[in-house]
Amino acid sequence: MTSLSVLGSTGSIGLQTLNVVKNDPRLKVVALAAGSRWEEVLAQAKEFSAAVIALEDPEAARAAEREKTALGLDDLIVLSGPEGIARCAELDEAAVVVHAVPGFAGIIPLMRALESGKRVAFAGKEALVSAGELIEPYLRKNPGQLVPVDSEHSALFQCLLGEDPESVVELVLTASGGALRDYSAEQLRNVTPKEVLEHPTWKMGKKVTVDSATLVNKSLEVMEAHYLFGVPYEKLKVVVHRQSIVHSMVTFVDGSTKAQASVPDMSLAISYGITFPERHPGVVPSLSPYYGTLTFEEPDTDRFPGVLLGHRAGEMGGTAPCALSYADEILVKEFLNGRIGFLDITRTLFRFLDAYRPRPVDGLDVLKREALRAEEKIRELLL
C-alpha cells in the first residue's frame, strides 16, 4: 500500500489523482491540501479516510474545524495557512507527495517535501521554474525522487530511462496548440476567455489552459525540462502535435527517436508518477492499435510568440525564469478578469523581459523579492 499526501486536491490534477486512487486499491490518501474550498476538502477527507487536511485560507480552515464533527470526522486534523500546506508535504505517514500546487505558492511545499526525503509526483511546474536553481541539487543527488506528472515531462522521463545522457541530441516537447491554434492573427485580437478555455484535447485548470493557448505553457515546460533533466536550452525543442497522442520524444546520436504515446488522459502520468518504477494495470485504454493520422508541425511564432519566452528567460538565467513565471500568473488573471486582451499577455511578457535584469538565486528571499518586483513592473507596463 502506497500512502499519499495530495497537495492541490480540489484542482484538476488533484481531482484526477483522487480518481486514480479510487480505482487502485494499492493506493491510500493520508492527507489533503487545498486553497479555500473547505466543504469539498471535508467531503474528500470523508470519502478517502484522510487523517489530515490543510487549507491555505485560515478562515476556510476554521470553518472546516467547526463543521468536521457533523460529517463524523472528529479525529480529523485541520491545518491552516501556507505552513499547513507545507506540513502536509512532509508528513511521516505519506510515502509519496502529489504536488499540484500551481504558481509561486508551490515552491515551499516542494522544497519541504524534497528536504524530508519524500518521493514527489510533480505537477506544479511554476515552482520548479521559479526555484530551479535551489531545487536542482536535490534532483542531481536523487534523480528518482521527483517524478514529473505533466504528460510531456512524464514522457521525456520514460524515454530517458536507462539512456546515456551523452547520447541525447534533442528533447522534443509536443504541444496541442491550444484552443486558438487555427485562429488568424486578426481573430486573436478579440478572443474572449470563454473561447480560450475551450481546449480541444485536455481538461485542465484555467491558468494552464490560457497558457496552452498563448503557448507560454511550452515556455514554462522548456524551463522545467532544463532543470529536470539537466539538458541545455539548445537541446530543447517544441513541436505542435494536434492529436495529443505522442506526449514527447527524445532523439539520440544514432539517429533514433524514442516517443511515449497514449490516449490523452492525465491519469496515466499521475499513476506512473505515484507508482514509479512500477506500472499498475488498467489505468487508461490502450492505443493498440491506434487508427488515425499523427501530425507534427513547427509552432507559428508569428501568431504565438509566447513559445519563445522560455528559451529567452532560461538563457538569461538567475531570477529571470522566476520573474517570467510570476509575471505570467498576473497577466493570465488580468485576462480572465477581462482587464486586458489575449494578445496583451505575450506582448507584455516580452516588454517585461526587455527591461528585466536578473539577479543570482541566493535563496527563497531573493525569489520572493523578485516576484514582488515583477508584479510592480507588470502593473507599470499595463498602465
Contacts in CASP RR format, 6 or more apart in sequence:
PFRMAT RR
TARGET T0000
AUTHOR 0000-0000-0000
METHOD contacts of the structure
MODEL  1
MTSLSVLGSTGSIGLQTLNVVKNDPRLKVVALAAGSRWEEVLAQAKEFSA
AVIALEDPEAARAAEREKTALGLDDLIVLSGPEGIARCAELDEAAVVVHA
VPGFAGIIPLMRALESGKRVAFAGKEALVSAGELIEPYLRKNPGQLVPVD
SEHSALFQCLLGEDPESVVELVLTASGGALRDYSAEQLRNVTPKEVLEHP
TWKMGKKVTVDSATLVNKSLEVMEAHYLFGVPYEKLKVVVHRQSIVHSMV
TFVDGSTKAQASVPDMSLAISYGITFPERHPGVVPSLSPYYGTLTFEEPD
TDRFPGVLLGHRAGEMGGTAPCALSYADEILVKEFLNGRIGFLDITRTLF
RFLDAYRPRPVDGLDVLKREALRAEEKIRELLL
1 26 0 8 1.000
1 27 0 8 1.000
1 28 0 8 1.000
2 26 0 8 1.000
2 27 0 8 1.000
2 28 0 8 1.000
2 95 0 8 1.000
2 96 0 8 1.000
2 274 0 8 1.000
2 275 0 8 1.000
3 28 0 8 1.000
3 29 0 8 1.000
3 30 0 8 1.000
3 93 0 8 1.000
3 94 0 8 1.000
3 95 0 8 1.000
3 96 0 8 1.000
4 17 0 8 1.000
4 21 0 8 1.000
4 27 0 8 1.000
4 28 0 8 1.000
4 29 0 8 1.000
4 30 0 8 1.000
4 31 0 8 1.000
4 94 0 8 1.000
4 95 0 8 1.000
4 96 0 8 1.000
4 97 0 8 1.000
4 98 0 8 1.000
4 274 0 8 1.000
5 29 0 8 1.000
5 30 0 8 1.000
5 31 0 8 1.000
5 32 0 8 1.000
5 33 0 8 1.000
5 52 0 8 1.000
5 88 0 8 1.000
5 89 0 8 1.000
5 91 0 8 1.000
5 94 0 8 1.000
5 96 0 8 1.000
5 97 0 8 1.000
5 98 0 8 1.000
5 118 0 8 1.000
6 14 0 8 1.000
6 17 0 8 1.000
6 18 0 8 1.000
6 29 0 8 1.000
6 31 0 8 1.000
6 32 0 8 1.000
6 33 0 8 1.000
6 98 0 8 1.000
6 100 0 8 1.000
7 33 0 8 1.000
7 85 0 8 1.000
7 88 0 8 1.000
7 89 0 8 1.000
7 97 0 8 1.000
7 98 0 8 1.000
7 99 0 8 1.000
7 100 0 8 1.000
7 101 0 8 1.000
7 106 0 8 1.000
7 109 0 8 1.000
8 14 0 8 1.000
8 32 0 8 1.000
8 33 0 8 1.000
8 34 0 8 1.000
8 35 0 8 1.000
8 100 0 8 1.000
8 101 0 8 1.000
9 15 0 8 1.000
9 17 0 8 1.000
9 18 0 8 1.000
9 32 0 8 1.000
9 33 0 8 1.000
9 34 0 8 1.000
9 41 0 8 1.000
9 44 0 8 1.000
9 100 0 8 1.000
10 34 0 8 1.000
10 35 0 8 1.000
10 37 0 8 1.000
10 40 0 8 1.000
10 41 0 8 1.000
10 44 0 8 1.000
11 34 0 8 1.000
11 100 0 8 1.000
11 205 0 8 1.000
12 100 0 8 1.000
12 203 0 8 1.000
12 204 0 8 1.000
12 205 0 8 1.000
12 208 0 8 1.000
12 266 0 8 1.000
13 98 0 8 1.000
13 100 0 8 1.000
13 123 0 8 1.000
13 149 0 8 1.000
13 266 0 8 1.000
13 270 0 8 1.000
14 98 0 8 1.000
14 100 0 8 1.000
16 266 0 8 1.000
16 267 0 8 1.000
16 270 0 8 1.000
17 98 0 8 1.000
17 100 0 8 1.000
17 121 0 8 1.000
17 270 0 8 1.000
17 274 0 8 1.000
18 29 0 8 1.000
18 44 0 8 1.000
18 48 0 8 1.000
19 267 0 8 1.000
20 27 0 8 1.000
20 267 0 8 1.000
20 270 0 8 1.000
20 271 0 8 1.000
20 274 0 8 1.000
20 283 0 8 1.000
21 27 0 8 1.000
21 28 0 8 1.000
21 29 0 8 1.000
21 48 0 8 1.000
23 283 0 8 1.000
24 271 0 8 1.000
24 280 0 8 1.000
24 283 0 8 1.000
26 275 0 8 1.000
26 280 0 8 1.000
27 274 0 8 1.000
27 275 0 8 1.000
28 48 0 8 1.000
28 49 0 8 1.000
29 44 0 8 1.000
29 48 0 8 1.000
29 49 0 8 1.000
29 50 0 8 1.000
30 50 0 8 1.000
30 51 0 8 1.000
30 52 0 8 1.000
30 91 0 8 1.000
30 93 0 8 1.000
30 94 0 8 1.000
31 50 0 8 1.000
31 51 0 8 1.000
31 52 0 8 1.000
31 53 0 8 1.000
31 54 0 8 1.000
31 88 0 8 1.000
31 91 0 8 1.000
31 93 0 8 1.000
31 94 0 8 1.000
32 41 0 8 1.000
32 44 0 8 1.000
32 45 0 8 1.000
32 48 0 8 1.000
32 50 0 8 1.000
32 52 0 8 1.000
32 53 0 8 1.000
32 54 0 8 1.000
32 88 0 8 1.000
33 53 0 8 1.000
33 54 0 8 1.000
33 55 0 8 1.000
33 56 0 8 1.000
33 79 0 8 1.000
33 84 0 8 1.000
33 85 0 8 1.000
33 88 0 8 1.000
33 89 0 8 1.000
33 101 0 8 1.000
33 109 0 8 1.000
34 40 0 8 1.000
34 41 0 8 1.000
34 53 0 8 1.000
34 54 0 8 1.000
34 55 0 8 1.000
34 56 0 8 1.000
35 55 0 8 1.000
35 56 0 8 1.000
35 57 0 8 1.000
35 60 0 8 1.000
36 55 0 8 1.000
36 56 0 8 1.000
36 57 0 8 1.000
36 59 0 8 1.000
36 60 0 8 1.000
37 60 0 8 1.000
38 55 0 8 1.000
38 57 0 8 1.000
38 60 0 8 1.000
38 61 0 8 1.000
38 63 0 8 1.000
38 64 0 8 1.000
38 67 0 8 1.000
39 67 0 8 1.000
41 53 0 8 1.000
41 55 0 8 1.000
41 64 0 8 1.000
42 53 0 8 1.000
42 64 0 8 1.000
42 67 0 8 1.000
42 68 0 8 1.000
42 71 0 8 1.000
42 73 0 8 1.000
42 76 0 8 1.000
43 71 0 8 1.000
44 50 0 8 1.000
44 53 0 8 1.000
45 53 0 8 1.000
45 68 0 8 1.000
45 73 0 8 1.000
45 76 0 8 1.000
46 71 0 8 1.000
46 72 0 8 1.000
46 73 0 8 1.000
50 76 0 8 1.000
51 75 0 8 1.000
51 76 0 8 1.000
51 77 0 8 1.000
51 93 0 8 1.000
52 76 0 8 1.000
52 77 0 8 1.000
52 78 0 8 1.000
52 79 0 8 1.000
52 88 0 8 1.000
52 91 0 8 1.000
52 93 0 8 1.000
53 64 0 8 1.000
53 76 0 8 1.000
53 77 0 8 1.000
53 78 0 8 1.000
53 79 0 8 1.000
53 88 0 8 1.000
54 61 0 8 1.000
54 78 0 8 1.000
54 79 0 8 1.000
54 80 0 8 1.000
54 81 0 8 1.000
54 84 0 8 1.000
54 85 0 8 1.000
54 87 0 8 1.000
54 88 0 8 1.000
55 61 0 8 1.000
55 64 0 8 1.000
55 78 0 8 1.000
55 79 0 8 1.000
55 80 0 8 1.000
55 81 0 8 1.000
56 80 0 8 1.000
56 81 0 8 1.000
56 82 0 8 1.000
56 84 0 8 1.000
56 85 0 8 1.000
56 105 0 8 1.000
57 80 0 8 1.000
57 81 0 8 1.000
58 80 0 8 1.000
58 81 0 8 1.000
60 80 0 8 1.000
61 78 0 8 1.000
61 79 0 8 1.000
61 80 0 8 1.000
61 81 0 8 1.000
62 80 0 8 1.000
64 78 0 8 1.000
65 78 0 8 1.000
68 74 0 8 1.000
68 76 0 8 1.000
68 78 0 8 1.000
79 85 0 8 1.000
79 87 0 8 1.000
79 88 0 8 1.000
82 105 0 8 1.000
82 108 0 8 1.000
85 101 0 8 1.000
85 105 0 8 1.000
85 108 0 8 1.000
85 109 0 8 1.000
86 108 0 8 1.000
86 109 0 8 1.000
86 112 0 8 1.000
87 112 0 8 1.000
88 94 0 8 1.000
88 97 0 8 1.000
88 109 0 8 1.000
89 97 0 8 1.000
89 99 0 8 1.000
89 109 0 8 1.000
89 110 0 8 1.000
89 112 0 8 1.000
89 113 0 8 1.000
89 116 0 8 1.000
89 118 0 8 1.000
90 112 0 8 1.000
90 113 0 8 1.000
90 115 0 8 1.000
90 116 0 8 1.000
90 118 0 8 1.000
94 118 0 8 1.000
95 118 0 8 1.000
95 119 0 8 1.000
96 118 0 8 1.000
96 119 0 8 1.000
96 120 0 8 1.000
96 121 0 8 1.000
96 273 0 8 1.000
96 274 0 8 1.000
97 109 0 8 1.000
97 113 0 8 1.000
97 118 0 8 1.000
97 119 0 8 1.000
97 120 0 8 1.000
97 121 0 8 1.000
98 120 0 8 1.000
98 121 0 8 1.000
98 123 0 8 1.000
98 149 0 8 1.000
98 270 0 8 1.000
98 274 0 8 1.000
99 106 0 8 1.000
99 109 0 8 1.000
99 110 0 8 1.000
99 113 0 8 1.000
99 120 0 8 1.000
99 121 0 8 1.000
99 122 0 8 1.000
99 123 0 8 1.000
99 124 0 8 1.000
99 127 0 8 1.000
100 123 0 8 1.000
100 124 0 8 1.000
100 149 0 8 1.000
101 109 0 8 1.000
101 110 0 8 1.000
101 124 0 8 1.000
101 127 0 8 1.000
102 124 0 8 1.000
102 126 0 8 1.000
102 207 0 8 1.000
102 208 0 8 1.000
103 124 0 8 1.000
103 126 0 8 1.000
103 127 0 8 1.000
103 130 0 8 1.000
103 207 0 8 1.000
103 325 0 8 1.000
103 326 0 8 1.000
103 329 0 8 1.000
104 126 0 8 1.000
104 127 0 8 1.000
104 130 0 8 1.000
104 322 0 8 1.000
104 325 0 8 1.000
104 326 0 8 1.000
104 329 0 8 1.000
104 367 0 8 1.000
104 371 0 8 1.000
106 124 0 8 1.000
106 126 0 8 1.000
106 127 0 8 1.000
107 127 0 8 1.000
107 130 0 8 1.000
107 131 0 8 1.000
107 364 0 8 1.000
107 367 0 8 1.000
108 364 0 8 1.000
109 127 0 8 1.000
110 120 0 8 1.000
110 122 0 8 1.000
110 124 0 8 1.000
110 127 0 8 1.000
110 128 0 8 1.000
110 131 0 8 1.000
110 135 0 8 1.000
111 131 0 8 1.000
111 134 0 8 1.000
111 135 0 8 1.000
111 364 0 8 1.000
113 120 0 8 1.000
114 120 0 8 1.000
114 135 0 8 1.000
114 138 0 8 1.000
114 145 0 8 1.000
114 146 0 8 1.000
115 138 0 8 1.000
117 145 0 8 1.000
118 145 0 8 1.000
119 144 0 8 1.000
119 145 0 8 1.000
119 146 0 8 1.000
119 147 0 8 1.000
119 276 0 8 1.000
120 145 0 8 1.000
120 146 0 8 1.000
120 147 0 8 1.000
121 147 0 8 1.000
121 149 0 8 1.000
121 270 0 8 1.000
121 273 0 8 1.000
121 274 0 8 1.000
122 128 0 8 1.000
122 146 0 8 1.000
122 147 0 8 1.000
122 148 0 8 1.000
122 149 0 8 1.000
122 150 0 8 1.000
123 148 0 8 1.000
123 149 0 8 1.000
123 150 0 8 1.000
123 270 0 8 1.000
125 150 0 8 1.000
125 220 0 8 1.000
125 221 0 8 1.000
125 224 0 8 1.000
126 220 0 8 1.000
126 325 0 8 1.000
126 326 0 8 1.000
126 329 0 8 1.000
127 135 0 8 1.000
128 135 0 8 1.000
128 224 0 8 1.000
128 227 0 8 1.000
128 228 0 8 1.000
129 220 0 8 1.000
129 223 0 8 1.000
129 224 0 8 1.000
129 227 0 8 1.000
129 321 0 8 1.000
129 322 0 8 1.000
129 324 0 8 1.000
129 325 0 8 1.000
130 321 0 8 1.000
130 322 0 8 1.000
130 325 0 8 1.000
130 326 0 8 1.000
130 367 0 8 1.000
130 371 0 8 1.000
131 322 0 8 1.000
131 361 0 8 1.000
131 364 0 8 1.000
131 367 0 8 1.000
132 227 0 8 1.000
132 321 0 8 1.000
132 361 0 8 1.000
133 318 0 8 1.000
133 361 0 8 1.000
134 361 0 8 1.000
134 363 0 8 1.000
134 364 0 8 1.000
134 367 0 8 1.000
135 227 0 8 1.000
136 227 0 8 1.000
136 230 0 8 1.000
138 145 0 8 1.000
138 146 0 8 1.000
139 145 0 8 1.000
139 146 0 8 1.000
139 227 0 8 1.000
139 228 0 8 1.000
144 276 0 8 1.000
146 228 0 8 1.000
147 154 0 8 1.000
147 157 0 8 1.000
147 272 0 8 1.000
147 273 0 8 1.000
147 276 0 8 1.000
148 154 0 8 1.000
148 156 0 8 1.000
148 157 0 8 1.000
148 224 0 8 1.000
148 228 0 8 1.000
148 269 0 8 1.000
148 273 0 8 1.000
149 266 0 8 1.000
149 269 0 8 1.000
149 270 0 8 1.000
149 273 0 8 1.000
150 221 0 8 1.000
150 224 0 8 1.000
150 269 0 8 1.000
151 247 0 8 1.000
151 248 0 8 1.000
151 264 0 8 1.000
151 266 0 8 1.000
151 268 0 8 1.000
151 269 0 8 1.000
152 173 0 8 1.000
152 174 0 8 1.000
152 221 0 8 1.000
152 225 0 8 1.000
152 247 0 8 1.000
152 248 0 8 1.000
153 221 0 8 1.000
153 224 0 8 1.000
153 225 0 8 1.000
153 228 0 8 1.000
153 248 0 8 1.000
154 247 0 8 1.000
154 260 0 8 1.000
154 268 0 8 1.000
154 269 0 8 1.000
154 272 0 8 1.000
154 273 0 8 1.000
155 246 0 8 1.000
155 247 0 8 1.000
155 248 0 8 1.000
155 249 0 8 1.000
155 259 0 8 1.000
155 260 0 8 1.000
155 269 0 8 1.000
156 171 0 8 1.000
156 173 0 8 1.000
156 225 0 8 1.000
156 228 0 8 1.000
156 229 0 8 1.000
156 248 0 8 1.000
156 250 0 8 1.000
156 260 0 8 1.000
157 228 0 8 1.000
157 229 0 8 1.000
158 260 0 8 1.000
158 272 0 8 1.000
159 248 0 8 1.000
159 249 0 8 1.000
159 250 0 8 1.000
159 258 0 8 1.000
159 259 0 8 1.000
159 260 0 8 1.000
160 168 0 8 1.000
160 229 0 8 1.000
160 250 0 8 1.000
163 250 0 8 1.000
163 252 0 8 1.000
165 230 0 8 1.000
167 252 0 8 1.000
167 253 0 8 1.000
167 254 0 8 1.000
168 231 0 8 1.000
168 235 0 8 1.000
168 250 0 8 1.000
168 251 0 8 1.000
168 252 0 8 1.000
168 253 0 8 1.000
169 235 0 8 1.000
169 251 0 8 1.000
169 252 0 8 1.000
169 253 0 8 1.000
169 255 0 8 1.000
170 235 0 8 1.000
170 236 0 8 1.000
170 237 0 8 1.000
170 250 0 8 1.000
170 251 0 8 1.000
171 225 0 8 1.000
171 229 0 8 1.000
171 231 0 8 1.000
171 235 0 8 1.000
171 236 0 8 1.000
171 237 0 8 1.000
171 248 0 8 1.000
171 249 0 8 1.000
171 250 0 8 1.000
172 237 0 8 1.000
172 238 0 8 1.000
172 239 0 8 1.000
172 248 0 8 1.000
172 249 0 8 1.000
172 250 0 8 1.000
172 251 0 8 1.000
172 257 0 8 1.000
173 218 0 8 1.000
173 221 0 8 1.000
173 222 0 8 1.000
173 225 0 8 1.000
173 236 0 8 1.000
173 237 0 8 1.000
173 238 0 8 1.000
173 239 0 8 1.000
173 248 0 8 1.000
174 238 0 8 1.000
174 239 0 8 1.000
174 240 0 8 1.000
174 241 0 8 1.000
174 244 0 8 1.000
174 246 0 8 1.000
174 247 0 8 1.000
174 248 0 8 1.000
174 249 0 8 1.000
174 296 0 8 1.000
175 212 0 8 1.000
175 215 0 8 1.000
175 217 0 8 1.000
175 218 0 8 1.000
175 238 0 8 1.000
175 239 0 8 1.000
175 240 0 8 1.000
175 241 0 8 1.000
175 299 0 8 1.000
175 307 0 8 1.000
176 199 0 8 1.000
176 200 0 8 1.000
176 201 0 8 1.000
176 202 0 8 1.000
176 212 0 8 1.000
176 240 0 8 1.000
176 241 0 8 1.000
176 242 0 8 1.000
176 244 0 8 1.000
177 212 0 8 1.000
177 213 0 8 1.000
177 215 0 8 1.000
177 240 0 8 1.000
177 242 0 8 1.000
177 299 0 8 1.000
177 304 0 8 1.000
178 199 0 8 1.000
178 200 0 8 1.000
178 201 0 8 1.000
178 209 0 8 1.000
178 212 0 8 1.000
178 213 0 8 1.000
178 215 0 8 1.000
179 195 0 8 1.000
179 196 0 8 1.000
179 197 0 8 1.000
179 198 0 8 1.000
179 199 0 8 1.000
179 200 0 8 1.000
179 209 0 8 1.000
179 212 0 8 1.000
179 213 0 8 1.000
180 187 0 8 1.000
180 188 0 8 1.000
180 191 0 8 1.000
180 195 0 8 1.000
180 196 0 8 1.000
180 213 0 8 1.000
180 342 0 8 1.000
181 200 0 8 1.000
181 240 0 8 1.000
181 242 0 8 1.000
183 191 0 8 1.000
183 303 0 8 1.000
184 303 0 8 1.000
185 302 0 8 1.000
185 303 0 8 1.000
188 303 0 8 1.000
188 342 0 8 1.000
188 343 0 8 1.000
189 342 0 8 1.000
189 343 0 8 1.000
191 342 0 8 1.000
193 210 0 8 1.000
193 335 0 8 1.000
193 336 0 8 1.000
193 338 0 8 1.000
196 209 0 8 1.000
196 210 0 8 1.000
196 213 0 8 1.000
196 335 0 8 1.000
196 342 0 8 1.000
197 206 0 8 1.000
197 209 0 8 1.000
197 210 0 8 1.000
199 209 0 8 1.000
199 212 0 8 1.000
199 213 0 8 1.000
200 242 0 8 1.000
201 243 0 8 1.000
201 244 0 8 1.000
201 264 0 8 1.000
202 209 0 8 1.000
202 212 0 8 1.000
202 244 0 8 1.000
202 264 0 8 1.000
202 266 0 8 1.000
204 212 0 8 1.000
206 332 0 8 1.000
206 336 0 8 1.000
207 329 0 8 1.000
207 332 0 8 1.000
208 217 0 8 1.000
210 332 0 8 1.000
210 335 0 8 1.000
210 336 0 8 1.000
210 345 0 8 1.000
211 217 0 8 1.000
211 220 0 8 1.000
211 328 0 8 1.000
211 332 0 8 1.000
213 342 0 8 1.000
214 304 0 8 1.000
214 306 0 8 1.000
214 342 0 8 1.000
214 345 0 8 1.000
214 346 0 8 1.000
215 238 0 8 1.000
215 299 0 8 1.000
215 304 0 8 1.000
215 306 0 8 1.000
215 307 0 8 1.000
216 306 0 8 1.000
216 307 0 8 1.000
216 309 0 8 1.000
216 328 0 8 1.000
216 345 0 8 1.000
216 346 0 8 1.000
216 349 0 8 1.000
218 238 0 8 1.000
218 299 0 8 1.000
218 306 0 8 1.000
218 307 0 8 1.000
219 306 0 8 1.000
219 307 0 8 1.000
219 308 0 8 1.000
219 309 0 8 1.000
219 310 0 8 1.000
219 311 0 8 1.000
219 313 0 8 1.000
219 324 0 8 1.000
220 310 0 8 1.000
220 325 0 8 1.000
220 328 0 8 1.000
221 238 0 8 1.000
222 233 0 8 1.000
222 236 0 8 1.000
222 238 0 8 1.000
222 310 0 8 1.000
222 311 0 8 1.000
222 314 0 8 1.000
223 310 0 8 1.000
223 313 0 8 1.000
223 314 0 8 1.000
223 321 0 8 1.000
223 325 0 8 1.000
225 231 0 8 1.000
225 236 0 8 1.000
226 232 0 8 1.000
226 233 0 8 1.000
226 236 0 8 1.000
226 314 0 8 1.000
233 310 0 8 1.000
233 311 0 8 1.000
233 314 0 8 1.000
233 315 0 8 1.000
236 311 0 8 1.000
238 299 0 8 1.000
238 307 0 8 1.000
239 296 0 8 1.000
239 297 0 8 1.000
239 298 0 8 1.000
239 299 0 8 1.000
240 296 0 8 1.000
240 297 0 8 1.000
240 298 0 8 1.000
240 299 0 8 1.000
241 294 0 8 1.000
241 295 0 8 1.000
241 296 0 8 1.000
242 295 0 8 1.000
243 264 0 8 1.000
243 292 0 8 1.000
243 293 0 8 1.000
243 294 0 8 1.000
243 295 0 8 1.000
244 264 0 8 1.000
245 261 0 8 1.000
245 262 0 8 1.000
245 263 0 8 1.000
245 264 0 8 1.000
245 287 0 8 1.000
245 290 0 8 1.000
245 294 0 8 1.000
246 259 0 8 1.000
246 260 0 8 1.000
246 261 0 8 1.000
246 294 0 8 1.000
246 296 0 8 1.000
247 259 0 8 1.000
247 260 0 8 1.000
247 261 0 8 1.000
247 262 0 8 1.000
247 269 0 8 1.000
248 259 0 8 1.000
248 260 0 8 1.000
249 257 0 8 1.000
249 258 0 8 1.000
249 259 0 8 1.000
249 260 0 8 1.000
250 257 0 8 1.000
250 258 0 8 1.000
250 259 0 8 1.000
251 257 0 8 1.000
252 258 0 8 1.000
261 287 0 8 1.000
261 290 0 8 1.000
262 268 0 8 1.000
262 284 0 8 1.000
262 287 0 8 1.000
263 284 0 8 1.000
263 285 0 8 1.000
263 287 0 8 1.000
265 284 0 8 1.000
267 283 0 8 1.000
267 284 0 8 1.000
268 283 0 8 1.000
268 284 0 8 1.000
271 279 0 8 1.000
271 280 0 8 1.000
271 283 0 8 1.000
272 279 0 8 1.000
272 283 0 8 1.000
299 307 0 8 1.000
301 307 0 8 1.000
301 308 0 8 1.000
304 346 0 8 1.000
305 346 0 8 1.000
305 350 0 8 1.000
306 346 0 8 1.000
306 349 0 8 1.000
306 350 0 8 1.000
309 324 0 8 1.000
309 346 0 8 1.000
309 349 0 8 1.000
309 350 0 8 1.000
309 353 0 8 1.000
310 321 0 8 1.000
310 324 0 8 1.000
312 353 0 8 1.000
313 320 0 8 1.000
313 321 0 8 1.000
313 323 0 8 1.000
313 324 0 8 1.000
313 353 0 8 1.000
314 320 0 8 1.000
314 321 0 8 1.000
316 353 0 8 1.000
316 356 0 8 1.000
316 358 0 8 1.000
317 358 0 8 1.000
318 358 0 8 1.000
318 359 0 8 1.000
318 360 0 8 1.000
318 361 0 8 1.000
319 358 0 8 1.000
319 359 0 8 1.000
319 360 0 8 1.000
319 361 0 8 1.000
319 366 0 8 1.000
319 367 0 8 1.000
319 370 0 8 1.000
320 353 0 8 1.000
320 356 0 8 1.000
320 358 0 8 1.000
322 361 0 8 1.000
322 367 0 8 1.000
322 370 0 8 1.000
322 371 0 8 1.000
322 374 0 8 1.000
323 352 0 8 1.000
323 356 0 8 1.000
323 358 0 8 1.000
323 370 0 8 1.000
323 371 0 8 1.000
323 373 0 8 1.000
323 374 0 8 1.000
324 349 0 8 1.000
324 352 0 8 1.000
324 353 0 8 1.000
324 374 0 8 1.000
326 370 0 8 1.000
326 371 0 8 1.000
326 374 0 8 1.000
326 375 0 8 1.000
327 348 0 8 1.000
327 349 0 8 1.000
327 352 0 8 1.000
327 374 0 8 1.000
327 375 0 8 1.000
327 377 0 8 1.000
327 378 0 8 1.000
328 345 0 8 1.000
328 349 0 8 1.000
330 374 0 8 1.000
330 375 0 8 1.000
330 378 0 8 1.000
330 379 0 8 1.000
331 340 0 8 1.000
331 344 0 8 1.000
331 345 0 8 1.000
331 348 0 8 1.000
331 349 0 8 1.000
331 378 0 8 1.000
332 345 0 8 1.000
334 340 0 8 1.000
334 344 0 8 1.000
334 382 0 8 1.000
335 341 0 8 1.000
335 342 0 8 1.000
335 344 0 8 1.000
335 345 0 8 1.000
339 382 0 8 1.000
340 348 0 8 1.000
340 382 0 8 1.000
344 382 0 8 1.000
348 378 0 8 1.000
348 381 0 8 1.000
348 382 0 8 1.000
351 381 0 8 1.000
352 374 0 8 1.000
352 377 0 8 1.000
352 378 0 8 1.000
352 381 0 8 1.000
355 377 0 8 1.000
356 374 0 8 1.000
356 377 0 8 1.000
359 366 0 8 1.000
359 370 0 8 1.000
360 366 0 8 1.000
361 367 0 8 1.000
END
